[in-house]
């Protein structure tokens, strides 16, 4: 598509914040228009790097699963890790990458729950990478002498 979506959003944001917002009659309307313009600029930036971020994260999760699978004693989780590690991103559509990421994160949560329950006693070099891969999500908390997984 020419021009690209990020260019259209950037130009629109510039017009909104630089030309239209100052002409609006109230401070509230000017602030709202400016805020929308800034949101459009952020959306333009996200559009430009969206697929790259998702492909990289999906790849990191798969690499983690390949490393962790041989170390996991739970048979069902070992199979889930192995299967997830072998999946591929068949499309660069953000919606498809997000769908794949949701499935990978479900397996990651299972791995984290196991790690929390075992206190990462069977830790490998993969264990410290389990939580940093997540922007937000499960983590271990100690509650009255027992650990549980909490999703945020």
MOVEN-V377107 format. One line per field, one symbol per residue. ss: DSSP state (@ for helix, = for strand, . for the rest). psi: psi as a letter, one per 40 degrees, with the letter a starting at -180 (. if undefined). A space follows every 10 residues. Layout:
BEGIN
ss: ???
psi: ???
END
This chain:
BEGIN
ss: ....@@@@@@ @@@@@@@@@@ @@@...@@@@ @@@@@@@@@@ @@@@@@@@@@ @@@@@@@@@@ @@@@@@@@@. ....@@@@@@ @@@@@@.... ...@@@@@@@ @@@@@@@@@@ @@@@@@@@.. ......@@@@ @@......== ===..===== ..
psi: hhiidddddd dddddddddd ddeididddd dddddddddd dddddddded dddddddddd ddddddddde ehdhdddddd dddddeiihe iehddddddd dddddddddd dddddddeff dfiaeddeed dddhdiaiih ihhfeiiihh h.
END
